Amino acid sequence: MKTMKILASFLVLFLALQVTGYSQCSKDNPIQTVKYKVNSQGDQCKTIIETALNNTDGVQSSNLDLITNIVTVKFNKSLITKADVAKVLTDKGYTAEYVANTSTNTGSHNCSHPCGHNQN
């Protein structure tokens, strides 16, 4: 009997996570990811760029890869646009060259899963 209650509890938890995951992956998900190539030159530029982006309403997160000079920005498209993201970069004196999504998965969508990974 105790085993059945434990199994039932795990089943309910599993189903709740599945429902939550699927609802976050709907086509209406407002979270979008965009990438821009910037003309950064080190840690100070990384700090300036990420701070400016992360302090912008609608931006969820940003990360500048100093090796590729590509900044990846997750934002809420109902609050801010790709052009707004680029403007934050150019207002700080950096270039903002859009990097197209290179995913080969034709059914891709920018979707944040409960575990934190993106499915592209």
TIVEX-362303 format. One record per atom (N, C-alpha, C, O): x, y, z. Coordinates in steps of 0.02 Angstrom, whole numbers, padded with zeros to 5 digits, always signed. Example, Ala and Ser with C-alpha at 12.3 -4.5 7.8 and 13.67 -1.06 7.14 Angstrom:
! TIVEX-362303
+00660-00284+00390
+00615-00225+00390
+00660-00165+00390
+00712-00166+00423
+00642-00112+00354
+00684-00053+00357
+00645+00002+00394
+00670+00057+00402
***
This chain:
! TIVEX-362303
+00041-00060+00000
+00000+00000+00000
+00043+00063+00000
+00030+00111-00036
+00095+00062+00042
+00140+00119+00046
+00176+00130-00021
+00186+00186-00043
+00195+00075-00054
+00228+00078-00118
+00182+00110-00170
+00204+00149-00212
+00118+00093-00168
+00070+00121-00215
+00063+00197-00206
+00058+00233-00255
+00063+00220-00144
+00058+00292-00131
+00120+00328-00158
+00114+00383-00185
+00178+00298-00149
+00240+00329-00174
+00239+00331-00250
+00257+00382-00280
+00219+00276-00281
+00215+00275-00354
+00164+00326-00380
+00177+00359-00430
+00108+00331-00347
+00057+00379-00367
+00083+00451-00361
+00070+00493-00403
+00121+00464-00308
+00150+00530-00298
+00199+00547-00353
+00199+00603-00379
+00242+00500-00371
+00289+00511-00426
+00253+00521-00492
+00274+00562-00533
+00201+00484-00504
+00163+00491-00565
+00132+00561-00570
+00134+00593-00622
+00103+00584-00515
+00073+00651-00514
+00127+00704-00527
+00116+00751-00566
+00184+00697-00495
+00239+00745-00505
+00263+00744-00577
+00273+00797-00607
+00272+00684-00605
+00294+00677-00675
+00244+00711-00722
+00264+00749-00767
+00180+00698-00713
+00130+00728-00756
+00128+00804-00749
+00118+00839-00798
+00136+00828-00689
+00137+00901-00678
+00195+00933-00715
+00187+00986-00745
+00253+00902-00712
+00311+00928-00748
+00301+00926-00823
+00322+00972-00858
+00270+00874-00848
+00257+00868-00920
+00209+00923-00943
+00220+00954-00995
+00156+00933-00906
+00107+00985-00924
+00140+01053-00922
+00130+01093-00968
+00180+01068-00871
+00215+01131-00866
+00262+01139-00925
+00265+01193-00955
+00300+01088-00942
+00346+01091-00998
+00312+01105-01063
+00335+01147-01102
+00256+01071-01075
+00221+01082-01138
+00189+01150-01141
+00187+01180-01195
+00165+01176-01086
+00134+01242-01088
+00187+01296-01102
+00172+01346-01134
+00249+01285-01079
+00301+01334-01092
+00326+01329-01164
+00358+01376-01188
+00311+01275-01198
+00336+01265-01266
+00283+01281-01318
+00291+01262-01376
+00232+01315-01299
+00181+01331-01348
+00210+01381-01398
+00258+01416-01384
+00179+01384-01456
+00201+01430-01508
+00195+01503-01485
+00226+01547-01515
+00156+01515-01433
+00146+01583-01408
+00196+01602-01354
+00189+01654-01322
+00248+01562-01344
+00298+01577-01294
+00331+01644-01310
+00358+01653-01364
+00328+01692-01263
+00356+01758-01277
+00432+01763-01272
+00461+01814-01290
+00465+01710-01246
+00537+01713-01238
+00571+01694-01304
+00557+01642-01332
+00614+01738-01326
+00649+01728-01389
+00724+01737-01377
+00744+01773-01332
+00764+01703-01417
+00837+01709-01413
+00863+01739-01477
+00843+01719-01532
+00908+01787-01471
+00938+01819-01529
+01013+01824-01516
+01036+01828-01459
+01052+01822-01571
+01125+01827-01566
+01149+01883-01610
+01126+01892-01667
+01198+01921-01583
+01230+01975-01621
+01305+01969-01615
+01332+01954-01562
+01339+01980-01671
+01412+01985-01671
+01428+02057-01653
+01402+02104-01683
+01471+02066-01603
+01489+02133-01580
+01565+02142-01585
+01602+02094-01591
+01587+02204-01582
+01658+02220-01586
+01687+02230-01516
+01711+02284-01499
+01684+02178-01475
+01709+02183-01407
+01782+02164-01404
+01808+02130-01449
+01816+02186-01350
+01888+02175-01346
+01911+02154-01276
+01966+02172-01255
+01871+02117-01240
+01894+02092-01176
+01842+02094-01121
+01783+02108-01132
+01866+02080-01060
+01822+02074-01002
+01783+02138-00987
+01725+02135-00967
+01814+02196-00997
+01779+02258-00983
+01720+02268-01030
+01666+02289-01010
+01731+02251-01094
+01676+02255-01143
+01621+02206-01124
+01561+02222-01129
+01640+02146-01104
+01591+02096-01084
+01547+02122-01027
+01486+02115-01028
+01579+02153-00978
+01542+02181-00921
+01495+02237-00943
+01437+02239-00923
+01520+02282-00986
+01479+02338-01009
+01418+02313-01048
+01362+02335-01037
+01431+02267-01095
+01377+02241-01138
+01325+02202-01098
+01265+02215-01104
+01348+02155-01057
+01301+02114-01019
+01262+02155-00968
+01203+02144-00958
+01295+02203-00937
+01260+02246-00888
+01207+02288-00922
+01151+02293-00897
+01224+02318-00979
+01175+02359-01016
+01115+02318-01037
+01058+02339-01029
+01128+02258-01064
+01073+02216-01086
+01032+02190-01027
+00970+02193-01029
+01065+02166-00976
+01029+02138-00919
+00989+02190-00879
+00943+02172-00843
+01007+02253-00886
+00969+02307-00854
+00914+02336-00899
+00883+02386-00881
+00903+02304-00955
+00852+02326-01002
+00787+02288-00989
+00787+02226-00986
+00732+02325-00981
+00667+02292-00971
+00653+02244-01028
+00659+02262-01087
+00633+02184-01010
+00616+02133-01060
+00672+02084-01073
+00660+02030-01100
+00734+02101-01055
+00790+02055-01066
+00793+02007-01007
+00795+02029-00949
+00792+01943-01022
+00795+01892-00971
+00867+01875-00952
+00882+01866-00893
+00911+01870-01003
+00981+01856-00990
+01022+01873-01052
+00996+01878-01107
+01087+01881-01040
+01133+01892-01096
+01200+01861-01078
+01219+01857-01020
+01236+01840-01130
+01302+01811-01120
+01345+01827-01181
+01327+01808-01237
+01401+01860-01170
+01447+01875-01224
+01504+01824-01223
+01539+01817-01173
+01512+01789-01278
+01568+01742-01287
+01626+01783-01314
+01624+01806-01371
+01679+01791-01274
+01735+01832-01294
+01778+01801-01349
+01817+01836-01381
+01771+01736-01360
+01809+01704-01414
+01778+01718-01482
+01813+01734-01530
+01711+01713-01485
+01676+01725-01549
+01650+01796-01556
+01631+01817-01611
+01649+01833-01501
+01619+01901-01498
+01545+01900-01516
+01519+01946-01547
+01512+01845-01498
+01440+01839-01509
+01404+01843-01442
+01419+01805-01396
+01358+01890-01438
+01317+01897-01378
+01250+01863-01391
+01217+01876-01441
+01231+01820-01344
+01167+01785-01348
+01120+01817-01297
+01137+01823-01238
+01062+01837-01320
+01014+01873-01278
+00947+01838-01278
+00918+01825-01332
+00922+01821-01219
+00854+01794-01211
+00811+01852-01188
+00827+01886-01139
+00756+01863-01223
+00713+01920-01206
+00640+01902-01217
+00622+01855-01252
+00597+01943-01186
+00525+01934-01192
+00502+01977-01250
+00502+02039-01246
+00483+01944-01305
+00465+01981-01366
+00400+02021-01359
+00385+02062-01403
+00363+02011-01306
+00304+02053-01295
+00323+02119-01261
+00281+02164-01257
+00385+02124-01237
+00408+02185-01204
+00461+02223-01243
+00469+02284-01235
+00499+02188-01285
+00556+02218-01320
+00566+02181-01386
+00548+02123-01392
+00594+02215-01435
+00605+02185-01501
+00679+02171-01513
+00722+02194-01475
+00694+02133-01565
+00763+02121-01585
+00798+02188-01599
+00857+02197-01582
+00762+02233-01631
+00791+02299-01647
+00807+02337-01584
+00858+02372-01581
+00765+02331-01533
+00779+02364-01468
+00843+02335-01437
+00883+02372-01409
+00852+02270-01442
+00912+02238-01416
+00974+02265-01452
+01023+02282-01420
+00970+02269-01518
+01026+02295-01558
+01040+02368-01539
+01098+02388-01537
+00988+02406-01526
+00997+02477-01508
+01034+02485-01442
+01074+02531-01434
+01021+02440-01394
+01057+02442-01331
+01132+02435-01345
+01173+02470-01315
+01150+02389-01390
+01220+02378-01407
+01251+02438-01442
+01305+02460-01424
+01216+02464-01492
+01243+02521-01529
+01246+02584-01487
+01291+02626-01496
+01199+02593-01441
+01200+02651-01396
+01262+02649-01351
+01284+02701-01327
+01288+02590-01338
+01349+02582-01297
+01412+02587-01340
+01467+02582-01314
+01403+02596-01406
+01460+02604-01450
+01486+02541-01483
+01540+02540-01511
+01446+02488-01481
+01467+02425-01511
+01427+02412-01575
+01373+02439-01585
+01456+02371-01619
+01419+02349-01677
+01369+02296-01655
+01376+02266-01602
+01318+02285-01696
+01267+02235-01680
+01247+02201-01745
+01196+02218-01775
+01288+02153-01767
+01274+02117-01829
+01235+02054-01812
+01260+02009-01778
+01173+02051-01837
+01129+01994-01822
+01160+01929-01847
+01185+01926-01903
+01158+01878-01805
+01182+01811-01823
+01121+01767-01830
+01085+01755-01781
+01110+01742-01890
+01051+01700-01903
+01057+01635-01865
+01112+01611-01851
+01000+01606-01848
+00997+01542-01814
+01026+01489-01861
+01002+01481-01918
+01076+01453-01838
+01108+01403-01880
+01085+01332-01865
+01115+01284-01887
+01031+01326-01827
+01005+01260-01809
+00981+01223-01871
+00950+01253-01916
+00995+01158-01875
+00972+01118-01931
+00905+01086-01918
+00877+01053-01961
+00879+01096-01858
+00814+01068-01840
+00759+01113-01868
+00748+01168-01842
+00725+01091-01921
+00675+01134-01953
+00614+01145-01910
+00576+01192-01923
+00604+01104-01861
+00547+01113-01817
+00567+01152-01754
+00535+01145-01702
+00618+01194-01759
+00644+01227-01700
+00597+01281-01674
+00559+01311-01712
+00602+01291-01611
+00568+01346-01577
+00610+01365-01517
+00643+01323-01487
+00609+01428-01500
+00647+01451-01442
+00603+01441-01381
+00558+01480-01367
+00618+01389-01344
+00575+01369-01290
+00616+01353-01229
+00661+01311-01233
+00602+01384-01174
+00637+01370-01112
+00601+01314-01075
+00543+01322-01057
+00636+01260-01065
+00607+01202-01030
+00616+01211-00955
+00660+01249-00934
+00577+01177-00914
+00582+01184-00841
+00652+01168-00815
+00672+01196-00764
+00690+01126-00849
+00757+01109-00825
+00808+01161-00846
+00866+01156-00825
+00789+01210-00886
+00834+01265-00902
+00865+01262-00971
+00896+01311-00991
+00859+01206-01007
+00891+01204-01073
+00842+01230-01126
+00782+01231-01116
+00870+01249-01182
+00829+01270-01238
+00824+01214-01289
+00872+01178-01300
+00767+01207-01319
+00759+01158-01372
+00755+01197-01436
+00706+01232-01449
+00806+01191-01477
+00808+01226-01542
+00804+01177-01598
+00805+01197-01657
***
